[in-house]
Amino acid sequence: MDEVVVDEVVVFERHRAYLRGLAYRMTGSLADAEDVVQEAYLRWQNADTSSVNEPRAFLATLVTRLCLDHLKSARVRRETYVGPWLPEPVLEVGELTAEAVSELAQDLSVALMLALERLSPVERAAFLLHDVFDYDHPQVAEMLGKSPAACRKLAERARVHVRESRVRTQPSEAECSRVIEAFLVAVVRGDASALGEMLVADAVLYSDGGGRVTSALKPILGRDHIVRFILGVAAKTPFGVTPKVAKVNGMPGLLLFQAGKLVQTIAFEVQAHGLTAIYSVRNPDKLELQAKATH
């Protein structure tokens, strides 16, 4: 292999995890992030990189623009998506590090991902590049082909929406473990009272089956409705489903296996006053990469 080509490969691989982290935050999909990063790799190989002084910034620009193109078609698909849409679950948050000092650098919570989903694509890009990946406004402007003032406004507007959606407090590991254990016990016993005590009155449950498997077609609102739904599903669940405690998008969660295969992930939003949200992903397309990793 030509020495120049080898050097280009080495440079790109040095930044691959960083680029995957950016692409996942932009698209909400690990599979799409992989596709975008691979396309960026092909373009990097075919580009004249002799004048590139900052490869990471150059590649981040390339990935961002590819993601913006991708989101145009993704938004059309989301309009016809069956039931609630949730991001593809991530089990190893560290593999998608932003390598920044901001409080958002390691945050891949479902609440944040859903907040990003509600932004326009260019707002999402401006916010992520500035607030998560530490590029200043002039750099973001160059990456997006807009003025620094415009990028500042885009990021500020996005920041307001994100702040409204993010979880304010983070429970301790011990509290998370206690909640997960109590949840499992209540579900196995069919204990509606115990399960209800864990949930706040206005809790919400999202179930993403994508039309591929059975799931709730709308978010389930309120403690009583959630309890009935969970226990109803548990009563119909076939024997042989094995739960495993895990972090899902950095949140306390469960992985459900059937015949050794991952069939569902559940992430819990735990606050001091109880469970405020439950995010369940059952769409096999969204579990494919993690199913391979956990098999």
Secondary structure by P-SEA (a helix, b strand, c coil): ccaaaaaaaaaaaacaaaaaaaaaaacccaaaaaaaaaaaaaaaaaccccccccaaaaaaaaaaaaaaaaaaaaaaaaaacccccccccccccccccccccccccccccaaaaaaaaaccaaaaaaaaacccccccaaaaaaaacccaaaaaaaaaaaaaaaaaccccccccaaaaaaaaaaaaaaaaaccaaaaaaacccbbbbbbcccccccccccccccaaaaaaaaaaaaaaccccbbbbbbbcccccbbbbbccccccbbbbbbcccccccbbbbbcccccaaaaaaaac
